[in-house]
Amino acid sequence: MNFSKLYPWLFVVGAAAAVPTIEGCRTNQSVGSQLSDSSITAAVKTKMIGDHDVKAHNIDVNTDHGVVYLLGRVGTQKEKEEAERIARSCDGVRDVVNHLEVNPG
């Protein structure tokens, strides 16, 4: 079989398959900002996972232009404050918006 005739078609099919993916990734943020926000989110979650006072699986972390948003429910006020402290300690964080709800028990 002569594969040299298939290469142009493979390129066309591959490009067509990539268009919906590219369209779905449109945002107002620059690529650098998106990467920074993603790495900030990852750093915050990683530090929370390593902290014994915070139940990281109950906390959603989102970052937009360096502002970290904490969402979810925690058991104590101390846990809420510790989650915020951890977020503020990460490089690149400009501010933290703490929407964690304290729900004992």
C-alpha positions as CSV (number, residue, x, y, z in Angstrom):
1,M,0.0,0.0,0.0
2,N,1.3,3.5,-0.9
3,F,1.1,5.6,2.3
4,S,2.3,8.7,0.6
5,K,-1.1,9.2,-0.9
6,L,-2.8,8.9,2.5
7,Y,-0.7,11.6,4.3
8,P,-2.6,14.6,2.9
9,W,-6.0,13.0,3.9
10,L,-4.7,12.2,7.4
11,F,-3.7,15.8,7.8
12,V,-7.2,17.0,6.7
13,V,-9.0,14.6,9.0
14,G,-6.7,15.5,11.9
15,A,-7.2,19.2,11.4
16,A,-10.9,18.8,11.1
17,A,-11.0,16.8,14.4
18,A,-9.0,19.5,16.1
19,V,-11.3,22.4,15.2
20,P,-14.1,21.6,17.8
21,T,-11.4,21.3,20.5
22,I,-9.8,24.6,19.7
23,E,-13.3,26.3,19.5
24,G,-14.2,24.9,22.9
25,C,-11.1,26.5,24.5
26,R,-11.8,30.1,23.6
27,T,-11.4,32.5,26.5
28,N,-10.6,36.1,27.1
29,Q,-7.4,35.2,29.0
30,S,-4.0,35.0,27.4
31,V,-2.4,31.6,27.2
32,G,0.2,32.7,29.8
33,S,-2.6,33.8,32.1
34,Q,-4.4,30.5,31.7
35,L,-1.3,28.6,32.5
36,S,-0.6,30.7,35.5
37,D,-4.1,30.3,36.8
38,S,-3.9,26.5,36.3
39,S,-0.6,26.3,38.1
40,I,-1.9,28.4,41.0
41,T,-5.0,26.2,41.3
42,A,-2.8,23.1,41.2
43,A,-0.4,24.5,43.8
44,V,-3.2,25.5,46.2
45,K,-4.9,22.0,45.9
46,T,-1.5,20.3,46.4
47,K,-0.8,22.3,49.6
48,M,-4.3,21.6,50.9
49,I,-4.0,17.9,50.3
50,G,-0.8,17.9,52.3
51,D,-2.3,19.8,55.2
52,H,-3.9,17.7,58.0
53,D,-6.3,20.4,59.1
54,V,-8.0,20.8,55.8
55,K,-10.2,18.3,54.0
56,A,-9.2,19.2,50.5
57,H,-11.7,16.9,48.8
58,N,-14.5,19.2,50.2
59,I,-13.0,22.3,48.7
60,D,-13.2,23.5,45.1
61,V,-10.4,25.9,44.0
62,N,-10.8,28.1,41.0
63,T,-8.4,30.8,39.9
64,D,-9.0,33.7,37.6
65,H,-6.3,36.3,36.8
66,G,-4.5,35.3,40.0
67,V,-7.6,35.6,42.2
68,V,-8.3,32.3,44.0
69,Y,-11.9,31.4,44.7
70,L,-12.5,28.8,47.5
71,L,-15.9,27.1,47.3
72,G,-17.4,24.2,49.3
73,R,-18.2,23.2,52.9
74,V,-15.8,22.8,55.8
75,G,-16.3,21.5,59.3
76,T,-14.9,24.3,61.3
77,Q,-14.0,28.0,61.2
78,K,-10.4,27.0,61.8
79,E,-10.5,24.8,58.6
80,K,-11.9,27.7,56.6
81,E,-9.2,30.1,57.8
82,E,-6.5,27.5,57.2
83,A,-7.7,26.9,53.6
84,E,-7.5,30.7,53.0
85,R,-4.1,30.9,54.6
86,I,-2.8,28.1,52.4
87,A,-4.2,29.8,49.3
88,R,-2.6,33.1,50.2
89,S,0.8,31.4,50.7
90,C,1.0,30.2,47.1
91,D,3.1,32.1,44.5
92,G,1.2,34.2,42.0
93,V,-1.9,34.6,44.2
94,R,-3.1,38.2,44.0
95,D,-6.2,37.8,46.2
96,V,-8.4,35.1,47.8
97,V,-12.2,35.1,47.8
98,N,-13.3,32.6,50.5
99,H,-16.8,31.4,49.9
100,L,-16.4,28.3,52.1
101,E,-19.3,27.5,54.3
102,V,-18.8,26.2,57.8
103,N,-21.1,23.3,58.4
104,P,-20.2,21.4,61.6
105,G,-21.1,17.7,61.8
